[in-house]
Amino acid sequence: MNYPTWSDLNNESIVPPLGSYRSHDIGSVAVMISCEPDLRFIKSNVAIAKAVPFFTSTLMTLNGSHKGACITGPFIGAPYAAMLLESLIAKGADKIVVVGWCGAVTDQFDVGDIILPSMAIVDEGTSANYKVLDKNMPHSIPDVALTDQLADQLTAEGIDFKRATIWTTDAIYRETHNKVAYFRQLGARAVEMECSALFSVAEYRKVGIAGLLVVSDSVASKDWDPGFRKKQFKRARQNACKSVMTFAKALCENE
């Protein structure tokens, strides 16, 4: 039997997000990078003021033109991603941009395409701890205004993107043909492992969040089509990372 988490949303957790540690303000803007190669690329292109362990990830505060923003990663899976986000919020972040990879579940998307999620269908176990889920279409959404701002940034830089519904799963090796067809029928165009939970946490904590995903592979047809080594994937990732960091800088300047 599962505990009815929907009945307990107004009760505070016994364990605070930062445990027994005191919170040190990191600024209002945080960039969450899910994949290690993207984290390395960004580290090589911005001035890092300080880098410290952050659970099993790294938390980096930035210097120079990006002062007032921080970066953390890598991370994988909804529970761990939610834990990182909770801790970032406890440290003062209230505008968060998530950068990750996703798999296409439709031939409308190719490797290297960039997606801004407009809705994430919940197929993970974390979101139910933060919101009452729609029984017919369990979902969460990012902050519309912040997503629109990110879209404007991409457009200004000439970077093509599409807004789309995505599907967030806990089980990357259980993306079966039947399951892909089911979520595609619900409107999903890509699949990944964190966004619906992150959107749910942000909504519960009343902070802004936006996501940016680069298509790395496809499960849209009979056979898996990995695109991790394709040049267009690397190029899209780098363009996305540069644009997000420019966006983070602009958010800090507008504080």
C-alpha positions as a LaTeX table, in Angstrom:
\begin{tabular}{lrrr}
\hline
Residue & $x$ (\AA) & $y$ (\AA) & $z$ (\AA) \\
\hline
Met1 & 0.00 & 0.00 & 0.00 \\
Asn2 & 1.29 & 3.48 & $-0.89$ \\
Tyr3 & 1.07 & 6.37 & 1.55 \\
Pro4 & $-1.46$ & 9.01 & 0.32 \\
Thr5 & 1.12 & 11.73 & $-0.31$ \\
Trp6 & $-1.54$ & 14.05 & $-1.73$ \\
Ser7 & $-3.00$ & 14.36 & 1.78 \\
Asp8 & 0.29 & 15.50 & 3.31 \\
Leu9 & 1.39 & 18.35 & 1.07 \\
Asn10 & 0.85 & 21.07 & 3.69 \\
Asn11 & 3.10 & 19.44 & 6.29 \\
Glu12 & 6.76 & 20.39 & 6.60 \\
Ser13 & 9.51 & 17.81 & 6.28 \\
Ile14 & 11.28 & 16.73 & 9.46 \\
Val15 & 14.63 & 16.96 & 7.64 \\
Pro16 & 15.33 & 20.41 & 6.13 \\
Pro17 & 16.78 & 20.56 & 2.58 \\
Leu18 & 20.28 & 21.38 & 3.81 \\
Gly19 & 20.25 & 19.00 & 6.73 \\
Ser20 & 22.21 & 20.37 & 9.68 \\
Tyr21 & 24.28 & 22.78 & 7.57 \\
Arg22 & 23.72 & 26.51 & 7.55 \\
Ser23 & 22.64 & 27.99 & 4.25 \\
His24 & 25.06 & 30.23 & 2.37 \\
Asp25 & 23.40 & 32.40 & $-0.25$ \\
Ile26 & 24.49 & 31.47 & $-3.78$ \\
Gly27 & 22.49 & 34.11 & $-5.61$ \\
Ser28 & 19.15 & 33.86 & $-7.33$ \\
Val29 & 20.16 & 32.21 & $-10.62$ \\
Ala30 & 21.11 & 28.55 & $-10.87$ \\
Val31 & 21.90 & 26.40 & $-13.91$ \\
Met32 & 21.45 & 22.65 & $-13.47$ \\
Ile33 & 23.50 & 20.63 & $-15.97$ \\
Ser34 & 22.52 & 16.98 & $-16.04$ \\
Cys35 & 25.32 & 15.57 & $-18.21$ \\
Glu36 & 29.05 & 15.61 & $-17.47$ \\
Pro37 & 30.24 & 16.55 & $-21.00$ \\
Asp38 & 28.11 & 19.70 & $-20.95$ \\
Leu39 & 29.36 & 20.55 & $-17.48$ \\
Arg40 & 32.97 & 20.26 & $-18.66$ \\
Phe41 & 32.25 & 22.45 & $-21.67$ \\
Ile42 & 30.71 & 25.20 & $-19.56$ \\
Lys43 & 33.52 & 25.04 & $-17.00$ \\
Ser44 & 36.01 & 25.66 & $-19.80$ \\
Asn45 & 34.15 & 28.76 & $-20.95$ \\
Val46 & 33.29 & 30.64 & $-17.75$ \\
Ala47 & 35.28 & 31.94 & $-14.78$ \\
Ile48 & 34.75 & 29.74 & $-11.73$ \\
Ala49 & 35.08 & 31.54 & $-8.42$ \\
Lys50 & 34.64 & 28.47 & $-6.25$ \\
Ala51 & 33.80 & 24.79 & $-6.70$ \\
Val52 & 32.70 & 22.57 & $-3.83$ \\
Pro53 & 31.22 & 19.08 & $-3.50$ \\
Phe54 & 27.42 & 19.16 & $-3.58$ \\
Phe55 & 26.10 & 15.73 & $-2.62$ \\
Thr56 & 27.61 & 13.59 & $-5.43$ \\
Ser57 & 27.69 & 16.58 & $-7.79$ \\
Thr58 & 29.69 & 19.81 & $-7.82$ \\
Leu59 & 28.41 & 23.30 & $-7.01$ \\
Met60 & 30.27 & 26.12 & $-8.75$ \\
Thr61 & 29.82 & 29.80 & $-8.06$ \\
Leu62 & 30.80 & 32.01 & $-10.95$ \\
Asn63 & 32.92 & 35.11 & $-11.25$ \\
Gly64 & 33.36 & 37.82 & $-13.85$ \\
Ser65 & 30.38 & 38.63 & $-16.03$ \\
His66 & 28.36 & 35.73 & $-14.61$ \\
Lys67 & 28.72 & 36.74 & $-10.97$ \\
Gly68 & 25.51 & 36.05 & $-9.10$ \\
Ala69 & 24.86 & 32.74 & $-10.84$ \\
Cys70 & 25.89 & 29.20 & $-9.98$ \\
Ile71 & 26.11 & 25.87 & $-11.78$ \\
Thr72 & 25.59 & 22.38 & $-10.45$ \\
Gly73 & 25.75 & 18.89 & $-11.92$ \\
Pro74 & 25.91 & 16.26 & $-13.10$ \\
Phe75 & 22.77 & 14.47 & $-11.93$ \\
Ile76 & 20.52 & 11.66 & $-13.07$ \\
Gly77 & 17.06 & 10.56 & $-12.06$ \\
Ala78 & 14.10 & 12.38 & $-10.55$ \\
Pro79 & 14.76 & 11.81 & $-6.81$ \\
Tyr80 & 18.35 & 13.03 & $-6.92$ \\
Ala81 & 17.52 & 15.95 & $-9.22$ \\
Ala82 & 14.76 & 17.01 & $-6.81$ \\
Met83 & 17.18 & 16.83 & $-3.89$ \\
Leu84 & 19.64 & 19.12 & $-5.69$ \\
Leu85 & 16.90 & 21.59 & $-6.59$ \\
Glu86 & 15.54 & 21.67 & $-3.04$ \\
Ser87 & 19.03 & 22.50 & $-1.78$ \\
Leu88 & 19.60 & 25.20 & $-4.40$ \\
Ile89 & 16.32 & 26.84 & $-3.40$ \\
Ala90 & 17.30 & 26.66 & 0.26 \\
Lys91 & 20.51 & 28.48 & $-0.69$ \\
Gly92 & 18.59 & 31.33 & $-2.33$ \\
Ala93 & 18.04 & 30.29 & $-5.97$ \\
Asp94 & 14.68 & 31.28 & $-7.38$ \\
Lys95 & 15.34 & 31.21 & $-11.14$ \\
Ile96 & 16.59 & 27.84 & $-12.35$ \\
Val97 & 17.45 & 26.65 & $-15.85$ \\
Val98 & 17.81 & 22.92 & $-16.46$ \\
Val99 & 19.95 & 21.64 & $-19.35$ \\
Gly100 & 19.83 & 18.01 & $-20.38$ \\
Trp101 & 19.54 & 15.41 & $-23.13$ \\
Cys102 & 16.48 & 13.54 & $-24.29$ \\
Gly103 & 15.38 & 10.79 & $-26.62$ \\
Ala104 & 12.91 & 11.45 & $-29.43$ \\
Val105 & 9.74 & 9.36 & $-29.38$ \\
Thr106 & 8.55 & 10.68 & $-32.75$ \\
Asp107 & 10.18 & 11.12 & $-36.14$ \\
Gln108 & 9.29 & 14.82 & $-35.88$ \\
Phe109 & 12.59 & 15.26 & $-34.02$ \\
Asp110 & 16.15 & 14.46 & $-35.10$ \\
Val111 & 19.41 & 14.15 & $-33.20$ \\
Gly112 & 20.67 & 17.63 & $-32.43$ \\
Asp113 & 17.24 & 19.27 & $-32.24$ \\
Ile114 & 16.63 & 21.52 & $-29.26$ \\
Ile115 & 13.43 & 21.25 & $-27.23$ \\
Leu116 & 11.95 & 23.64 & $-24.69$ \\
Pro117 & 9.52 & 21.52 & $-22.64$ \\
Ser118 & 6.09 & 23.09 & $-22.32$ \\
Met119 & 4.72 & 20.20 & $-20.27$ \\
Ala120 & 6.19 & 17.05 & $-18.73$ \\
Ile121 & 4.08 & 13.92 & $-18.33$ \\
Val122 & 4.80 & 12.34 & $-14.95$ \\
Asp123 & 6.00 & 8.74 & $-15.12$ \\
Glu124 & 8.25 & 9.02 & $-12.06$ \\
Gly125 & 7.63 & 8.62 & $-8.35$ \\
Thr126 & 8.88 & 11.95 & $-7.01$ \\
Ser127 & 6.25 & 14.43 & $-8.23$ \\
Ala128 & 3.48 & 12.91 & $-6.11$ \\
Asn129 & 5.31 & 14.17 & $-3.02$ \\
Tyr130 & 4.94 & 17.76 & $-4.25$ \\
Lys131 & 1.55 & 18.07 & $-5.94$ \\
Val132 & $-1.81$ & 16.45 & $-6.51$ \\
Leu133 & $-1.51$ & 14.76 & $-9.88$ \\
Asp134 & $-4.23$ & 14.64 & $-12.49$ \\
Lys135 & $-5.39$ & 11.02 & $-12.64$ \\
Asn136 & $-6.04$ & 11.12 & $-16.38$ \\
Met137 & $-2.92$ & 13.05 & $-17.37$ \\
Pro138 & $-0.40$ & 13.39 & $-14.54$ \\
His139 & 1.85 & 16.27 & $-15.53$ \\
Ser140 & 3.80 & 19.30 & $-14.42$ \\
Ile141 & 4.74 & 22.47 & $-16.26$ \\
Pro142 & 7.69 & 24.86 & $-16.16$ \\
Asp143 & 7.42 & 28.58 & $-15.46$ \\
Val144 & 5.85 & 30.07 & $-18.59$ \\
Ala145 & 7.45 & 33.51 & $-18.29$ \\
Leu146 & 10.96 & 32.14 & $-17.71$ \\
Thr147 & 10.55 & 29.68 & $-20.58$ \\
Asp148 & 9.43 & 32.51 & $-22.85$ \\
Gln149 & 12.51 & 34.53 & $-21.86$ \\
Leu150 & 14.75 & 31.57 & $-22.64$ \\
Ala151 & 13.01 & 31.16 & $-25.99$ \\
Asp152 & 13.68 & 34.82 & $-26.75$ \\
Gln153 & 17.36 & 34.29 & $-25.96$ \\
Leu154 & 17.62 & 31.33 & $-28.32$ \\
Thr155 & 15.80 & 33.24 & $-31.05$ \\
Ala156 & 18.09 & 36.25 & $-30.65$ \\
Glu157 & 21.09 & 33.97 & $-31.19$ \\
Gly158 & 19.56 & 32.30 & $-34.21$ \\
Ile159 & 19.24 & 28.92 & $-32.51$ \\
Asp160 & 16.33 & 26.81 & $-33.76$ \\
Phe161 & 14.17 & 25.12 & $-31.15$ \\
Lys162 & 10.72 & 23.64 & $-30.70$ \\
Arg163 & 8.38 & 23.65 & $-27.74$ \\
Ala164 & 6.98 & 20.23 & $-26.94$ \\
Thr165 & 5.42 & 17.97 & $-24.36$ \\
Ile166 & 7.91 & 15.47 & $-22.94$ \\
Trp167 & 7.64 & 12.28 & $-20.93$ \\
Thr168 & 9.71 & 11.78 & $-17.76$ \\
Thr169 & 10.46 & 8.18 & $-16.79$ \\
Asp170 & 12.28 & 6.48 & $-13.93$ \\
Ala171 & 13.30 & 3.46 & $-15.99$ \\
Ile172 & 15.55 & 4.22 & $-18.95$ \\
Tyr173 & 15.88 & 0.54 & $-19.85$ \\
Arg174 & 12.11 & $-0.01$ & $-19.83$ \\
Glu175 & 11.25 & 2.23 & $-22.76$ \\
Thr176 & 9.28 & $-0.50$ & $-24.51$ \\
His177 & 7.50 & $-0.15$ & $-27.86$ \\
Asn178 & 4.13 & $-0.27$ & $-26.11$ \\
Lys179 & 5.11 & 2.35 & $-23.57$ \\
Val180 & 6.58 & 4.69 & $-26.20$ \\
Ala181 & 3.38 & 4.38 & $-28.25$ \\
Tyr182 & 1.25 & 5.07 & $-25.17$ \\
Phe183 & 3.05 & 8.28 & $-24.18$ \\
Arg184 & 3.28 & 9.40 & $-27.80$ \\
Gln185 & $-0.51$ & 9.06 & $-27.95$ \\
Leu186 & $-0.72$ & 11.34 & $-24.90$ \\
Gly187 & 1.27 & 13.97 & $-26.79$ \\
Ala188 & 4.86 & 13.30 & $-25.71$ \\
Arg189 & 7.53 & 14.04 & $-28.30$ \\
Ala190 & 10.62 & 13.15 & $-26.24$ \\
Val191 & 11.62 & 11.26 & $-23.11$ \\
Glu192 & 14.06 & 11.99 & $-20.28$ \\
Met193 & 14.41 & 11.32 & $-16.55$ \\
Glu194 & 14.14 & 14.51 & $-14.46$ \\
Cys195 & 12.04 & 17.37 & $-15.80$ \\
Ser196 & 8.57 & 16.52 & $-14.51$ \\
Ala197 & 9.91 & 16.14 & $-10.98$ \\
Leu198 & 11.93 & 19.36 & $-11.18$ \\
Phe199 & 8.89 & 21.27 & $-12.46$ \\
Ser200 & 6.81 & 19.85 & $-9.60$ \\
Val201 & 9.37 & 20.86 & $-6.97$ \\
Ala202 & 9.65 & 24.37 & $-8.43$ \\
Glu203 & 5.87 & 24.79 & $-8.43$ \\
Tyr204 & 5.64 & 23.62 & $-4.82$ \\
Arg205 & 8.44 & 25.95 & $-3.71$ \\
Lys206 & 7.10 & 28.84 & $-5.85$ \\
Val207 & 10.26 & 29.46 & $-7.86$ \\
Gly208 & 10.78 & 29.86 & $-11.59$ \\
Ile209 & 12.17 & 27.04 & $-13.69$ \\
Ala210 & 12.72 & 26.41 & $-17.40$ \\
Gly211 & 14.19 & 23.45 & $-19.24$ \\
Leu212 & 16.26 & 23.01 & $-22.37$ \\
Leu213 & 16.85 & 19.57 & $-23.86$ \\
Val214 & 19.01 & 18.43 & $-26.76$ \\
Val215 & 17.88 & 15.33 & $-28.65$ \\
Ser216 & 20.62 & 12.72 & $-28.26$ \\
Asp217 & 18.93 & 9.60 & $-29.62$ \\
Ser218 & 15.60 & 8.21 & $-30.77$ \\
Val219 & 13.27 & 5.41 & $-29.70$ \\
Ala220 & 10.65 & 6.43 & $-32.28$ \\
Ser221 & 11.04 & 3.41 & $-34.54$ \\
Lys222 & 11.62 & $-0.32$ & $-34.17$ \\
Asp223 & 15.30 & $-0.02$ & $-33.28$ \\
Trp224 & 17.08 & 2.41 & $-30.98$ \\
Asp225 & 18.98 & 5.10 & $-32.88$ \\
Pro226 & 21.84 & 6.53 & $-30.75$ \\
Gly227 & 23.24 & 9.84 & $-31.90$ \\
Phe228 & 25.68 & 10.66 & $-29.12$ \\
Arg229 & 28.71 & 10.76 & $-31.42$ \\
Lys230 & 27.12 & 12.70 & $-34.24$ \\
Lys231 & 28.59 & 16.10 & $-35.04$ \\
Gln232 & 25.21 & 17.82 & $-35.03$ \\
Phe233 & 24.59 & 16.61 & $-31.48$ \\
Lys234 & 27.88 & 18.02 & $-30.18$ \\
Arg235 & 27.32 & 21.28 & $-32.05$ \\
Ala236 & 23.77 & 21.64 & $-30.68$ \\
Arg237 & 24.91 & 20.91 & $-27.13$ \\
Gln238 & 27.62 & 23.54 & $-27.29$ \\
Asn239 & 25.27 & 26.14 & $-28.76$ \\
Ala240 & 22.69 & 25.34 & $-26.11$ \\
Cys241 & 25.20 & 25.63 & $-23.27$ \\
Lys242 & 26.56 & 28.95 & $-24.54$ \\
Ser243 & 23.07 & 30.37 & $-24.90$ \\
Val244 & 21.99 & 29.24 & $-21.45$ \\
Met245 & 25.02 & 30.86 & $-19.83$ \\
Thr246 & 24.34 & 34.10 & $-21.71$ \\
Phe247 & 20.77 & 33.84 & $-20.46$ \\
Ala248 & 21.96 & 33.29 & $-16.88$ \\
Lys249 & 24.18 & 36.36 & $-17.14$ \\
Ala250 & 21.24 & 38.45 & $-18.38$ \\
Leu251 & 19.06 & 37.22 & $-15.50$ \\
Cys252 & 21.73 & 38.28 & $-13.01$ \\
Glu253 & 22.08 & 41.71 & $-14.62$ \\
Asn254 & 18.33 & 42.25 & $-14.35$ \\
Glu255 & 18.23 & 41.55 & $-10.63$ \\
\hline
\end{tabular}
